[in-house]
Amino acid sequence: MQLIRGLHNIETHSRGCVLTIGNFDGVHLGHQEVLNGLKKQAKALSLPSTVMTFEPQPQELFNGTGAPARLSRLRDKLSLLSRYAIDRLLCVRFDDKFSAMTANDFIEQLLVKKLGVKFLVVGDDFRFGYQRTGDFDMLVAAGKKLGFEVVSTQSLKVSNARISSTLIREHLAQGDVDQAELMLGHPFVISGRVRHGDKKGRTIGFPTANIALNRKVSPVQGVFAVSVTLDEKEYQGVANIGKRPTVNGLRIQLEIHLFDFDGDIYGKCLDTRLLKKIRDEVKFDSFDLLKQQIQRDVIATKTYFGANT
């Protein structure tokens, strides 16, 4: 998969494509059906299959912390999309300048002149251009005039039409990891690099690997049984995702206590798969009460693993 970062890196000699546009947050089963349909159409037309996505996601620019929680960071999204043999991924920086582009310029300058799109797949609720003045019907009309076909993503979905990133977020917020995984078609994984923390966990016998999530909003919070991939090996553990209210934390982070592990992993990248929610995150009146609860969390998590091995 060729990654094109930014409109300025689109090469004029590579015009012509079958294109879909969207956030592809989570790359769930519905997205996967669209990607498979896109590849079939690209093969039929002997053109490269191309995905256009945005960073940040549009609602993050417009709504800040009011934007929906992300299911996948950009790096994770790129990794997921690469599994589906898409020829090109165009990652557009969604900033004030791009959002000020008129709907006509989006079609004529970007889709036609720069990309040379011949077949376009978008949701029938897709809006684009300054103040969201462009819509699906406008694309269809422009396509008839300028020589490209437009179809709705729904025409490329059959069994998974009801799956959405919004619904997956709702399941995760409720702690229903199993249902979220079913809709994603792959495990829900949080990836990140271990950084130095305040090391308070060590003082009570539960050292943790700390990962800053760098998200404005997290789709999931609480204490979970997890499996962690580190240097291609799997480990079991218990993790807290939240602000750590007992120690007056301000930012959401992932803290993982790995079972039967003793090593220096600062700077290492961990892939953490959430398996089962143990409880919600709560604030305790003392650090000692927190320690007692962590002991119970460890017992509950090990019991879960014992029952599922």
Secondary structure, 3 states (H helix, E strand, C coil): CEEEECHHHCCHHHCCEEEEECCCCCCCHHHHHHHHHHHHHHHHHCCCEEEEEEECCHHHHHHHHHCCCCCCCHHHHHHHHHHHCCCEEEEEECCHHHHCCCHHHHHHHHHHHHCCEEEEEECCCCCECHHHCECHHHHHHHHHHHCCEEEEHHHHCCCCCCCCHHHHHHHHHCCCHHHHHHHHCCCCEEEEECECCCCHHHHCCCCCEEEECCCCCCCCCEEEEEEEEECCEEEEEEEEEECCHHHCCCCCEEEEEECCCCCCCCCCEEEEEEEEEEECCCCCCCHHHHHHHHHHHHHHHHHHHHHCC
